[in-house]
Amino acid sequence: MKLILLYLAAVNLAGMLAVFWDKRRARREEWRIRERTLFLLAAFGGTPGVYGAMRLCRHKTRHKRFMWGLPLLFFTQVAVLGYGAYYWYTHFGFPVR
């Protein structure tokens, strides 16, 4: 369980830093981070970090793909994890350790 929490903390921190870095590079009109990279960080568990950083530094908030896509991705991830926990509990009868 500690390893999972450490992983989630790391991927959320990486997602936040990527958004902040992309915002900085956008202001300087430099080479940018691909949107695909930001979505991949979110897909691997960093959705709260990416979305929070977007809102905090007001970056990509006009892109419907991000403003609708990230919350949809987050709720999908929560639903899949919830179903997985339910399936595990009903078939094996004990909590995941």
Number of C-alpha atoms within 10 A of each C-alpha: 8 8 8 9 10 11 15 18 15 15 22 24 17 18 29 25 15 20 25 19 13 21 20 15 14 14 8 10 9 10 9 13 15 11 14 9 12 21 19 14 21 23 15 14 20 26 28 19 24 27 25 16 21 20 13 12 13 13 18 17 14 9 10 10 12 20 15 11 14 20 14 13 17 18 12 12 16 12 12 12 12 12 12 12 14 14 12 14 13 11 9 10 10 9 10 9 5
